[in-house]
């Protein structure tokens, strides 16, 4: 084995293992979907939105609705940009159809 190494050194050839650098993958930014309180949208409608669009159980949906009611806003979930944008659009569309002024926004985490 040492004979082969010596032979390679004399002829200038070496067996090198080259490993390509793996690119560092950056996670996409996440966005909170937030409901904003108003004095006109019924609480039950907000709970229904949280259940249907955000897939929350009734108990959790009620907790978030109460947070919106008491603190002025509540977080519905954290998603990638496209999903957050779609959920905001769904909420706004349903609220508009039902003639409720419910406001839903998204903010970067």
C-alpha positions in Angstrom: 0.0 0.0 0.0 2.8 2.4 0.8 4.4 1.5 -2.6 1.3 2.8 -4.4 1.3 6.0 -2.4 4.9 6.6 -3.1 4.3 5.9 -6.8 1.4 8.4 -6.9 3.5 11.0 -5.2 6.3 10.5 -7.8 3.8 10.9 -10.7 1.9 13.8 -9.1 -1.5 12.0 -9.0 -3.5 11.9 -5.8 -6.9 10.4 -5.1 -8.8 13.2 -3.5 -12.3 13.0 -2.2 -14.0 16.3 -3.0 -17.3 17.0 -1.3 -19.4 19.7 -2.7 -20.5 22.3 -0.2 -24.2 21.9 0.5 -26.1 25.2 0.1 -27.6 26.5 3.2 -31.3 26.5 2.9 -33.0 29.5 4.4 -36.5 28.9 5.8 -39.1 31.1 4.3 -40.5 33.9 6.5 -43.6 33.1 8.4 -46.7 35.3 8.9 -49.3 35.6 11.6 -52.9 35.8 10.5 -54.6 38.2 12.9 -58.3 39.1 13.4 -59.1 42.7 14.4 -61.9 43.5 16.8 -64.9 45.6 15.7 -68.2 46.4 17.4 -70.5 44.9 14.8 -69.3 41.4 13.8 -71.2 38.7 15.9 -69.0 36.6 18.2 -70.6 33.4 16.8 -69.6 34.4 13.3 -66.0 34.8 14.4 -66.0 31.4 16.1 -67.5 29.9 12.9 -64.7 31.5 10.8 -62.0 30.2 13.2 -63.5 26.7 12.9 -64.0 26.6 9.2 -61.0 28.4 7.8 -58.4 27.8 10.5 -59.6 24.3 11.5 -59.8 25.1 15.2 -61.8 23.1 17.7 -64.8 24.9 19.1 -63.1 25.5 22.5 -59.9 27.0 20.9 -62.0 29.1 18.5 -63.9 30.5 21.4 -60.7 31.4 23.2 -59.3 33.2 20.2 -62.6 35.0 19.7 -62.5 36.2 23.3 -58.9 37.4 22.8 -60.0 39.4 19.8 -62.9 40.8 21.8 -61.0 41.7 24.9 -57.5 42.6 23.6 -58.5 44.1 20.2 -56.9 41.4 18.1 -56.2 37.7 18.1 -53.8 35.4 16.3 -55.4 32.7 14.2 -52.3 30.9 13.1 -48.8 31.2 11.7 -48.2 30.3 8.0 -46.0 30.7 5.0 -46.8 33.9 3.0 -49.0 32.2 0.4 -51.1 30.3 2.9 -51.5 33.3 5.2 -52.5 35.5 2.2 -55.1 32.9 1.1 -56.6 32.6 4.6 -56.8 36.4 4.9 -58.6 36.5 1.5 -61.0 33.7 2.6 -61.9 35.5 5.8 -62.4 38.8 4.1 -64.5 37.3 1.3 -66.9 35.4 3.7 -67.2 38.5 6.0 -68.1 40.6 3.0 -70.6 38.1 1.8 -72.2 38.0 5.2 -72.0 41.9 5.4 -69.8 41.9 8.5 -66.9 44.4 8.8 -64.5 41.8 10.2 -60.9 42.7 9.4 -58.2 40.1 9.0 -54.6 40.9 8.4 -51.2 39.3 8.3 -47.9 40.3 9.8 -44.4 38.9 9.5 -43.3 37.0 12.5 
